[in-house]
């Protein structure tokens, strides 16, 4: 087990844990491993899954003790994904509006249509007549509605998340047992 402790020491040195604290952590770890071995327990029982990866064990222990800051994640914050979603939904709504309100090349030139067709359509939005196809105006109206509803919901989420705070839904509540006032949450 001394090899495990030495690998942890190297990781703490790499993480720039002060020598005094690293020595204390290594002594605690070695003592815990010796005690577990004397009691017949395996290293996995004492260290959990960290017994197989000394570098991650050492890093997580250093973070838990507050000796090093937690690693930065590569994931962008969720809020940054809202803006591209709003932009995409705006494009969908614009395409839908263009398809719904402007005449297609199949419409007659003498009677331009600037009002969407709101009458019930046959199944699969088939164009009436002998030919088969898709009613472009109905598809445009659907895209327009989906885009507008999506933009509305995205804006609602954006407003709601800015009011609640960035970690409102992920913040952990801790139980505190107040000596004088009884139990409570903070």
Secondary structure, DSSP 8 states (H G I E B T S, - for coil): -HHHHHHHHHHHHHTT--HHHHHHHHHHHHHHHHHHHHTT--HHHHHGGGGG-HHHHHHHHHHHTTSS-----SS--THHHHHHHHHHHHHHHHHHHHHHHS--TTS-SSS---S---S---GGG--SSSS----HHHHHHHHHHHHHHHHHHHHHHHHHHHHH-TTTTT----EEEETTTEEEE-
